[in-house]
């Protein structure tokens, strides 16, 4: 009898306390970032706070999933999808900035020629992260359908 209750409890998803912890973590992350932005002591803490606020804005997409009964795997999958979309949008914005510069700005006369944006390691790193996230989401969906 206890084995059946453990199995049904595991299949039920997050508990009420777990959902509340997830919700409070998401809200607390945003508030912590705001505190770091508005503190008057350090510009480094301001930069860290700005990054945390951007991260909290992305993680805020998980708030509708902070409900009792929702599987943690679903929350993880949606978090990976949000991260993948962020990487793709970041790549598109880098490309748009490059095209803007290529079509509307003339280089300064003494400018040192630099490599095109698509040869920069940062751009390839973001593209690799987006590809890994896409493969991870595909794998998670395939294994959840098989189960």
ChimeraX attribute file (.defattr): number of C-alpha atoms within 10 A of each C-alpha:
attribute: neighborCount
match mode: 1-to-1
recipient: residues
	/A:1	5
	/A:2	7
	/A:3	8
	/A:4	9
	/A:5	10
	/A:6	11
	/A:7	10
	/A:8	11
	/A:9	13
	/A:10	13
	/A:11	12
	/A:12	13
	/A:13	18
	/A:14	21
	/A:15	17
	/A:16	14
	/A:17	11
	/A:18	16
	/A:19	20
	/A:20	15
	/A:21	13
	/A:22	19
	/A:23	18
	/A:24	13
	/A:25	15
	/A:26	21
	/A:27	16
	/A:28	13
	/A:29	19
	/A:30	20
	/A:31	16
	/A:32	14
	/A:33	22
	/A:34	16
	/A:35	15
	/A:36	21
	/A:37	21
	/A:38	13
	/A:39	12
	/A:40	10
	/A:41	9
	/A:42	11
	/A:43	12
	/A:44	11
	/A:45	17
	/A:46	19
	/A:47	14
	/A:48	13
	/A:49	23
	/A:50	18
	/A:51	14
	/A:52	20
	/A:53	21
	/A:54	13
	/A:55	16
	/A:56	21
	/A:57	15
	/A:58	16
	/A:59	19
	/A:60	17
	/A:61	14
	/A:62	19
	/A:63	16
	/A:64	10
	/A:65	20
	/A:66	22
	/A:67	18
	/A:68	15
	/A:69	17
	/A:70	18
	/A:71	17
	/A:72	15
	/A:73	14
	/A:74	16
	/A:75	18
	/A:76	15
	/A:77	17
	/A:78	17
	/A:79	19
	/A:80	18
	/A:81	17
	/A:82	17
	/A:83	19
	/A:84	21
	/A:85	16
	/A:86	15
	/A:87	21
	/A:88	17
	/A:89	12
	/A:90	15
	/A:91	19
	/A:92	12
	/A:93	12
	/A:94	15
	/A:95	15
	/A:96	12
	/A:97	12
	/A:98	14
	/A:99	13
	/A:100	11
	/A:101	12
	/A:102	11
	/A:103	8
	/A:104	8
	/A:105	9
	/A:106	8
	/A:107	11
	/A:108	7
	/A:109	6
	/A:110	6
	/A:111	7
	/A:112	8
	/A:113	7
	/A:114	8
	/A:115	8
	/A:116	8
	/A:117	15
	/A:118	13
	/A:119	10
	/A:120	11
	/A:121	10
	/A:122	12
	/A:123	17
	/A:124	14
	/A:125	12
	/A:126	17
	/A:127	17
	/A:128	13
	/A:129	16
	/A:130	21
	/A:131	15
	/A:132	14
	/A:133	21
	/A:134	17
	/A:135	12
	/A:136	15
	/A:137	19
	/A:138	13
	/A:139	12
	/A:140	16
	/A:141	14
	/A:142	11
	/A:143	10
	/A:144	11
	/A:145	8
	/A:146	7
	/A:147	5
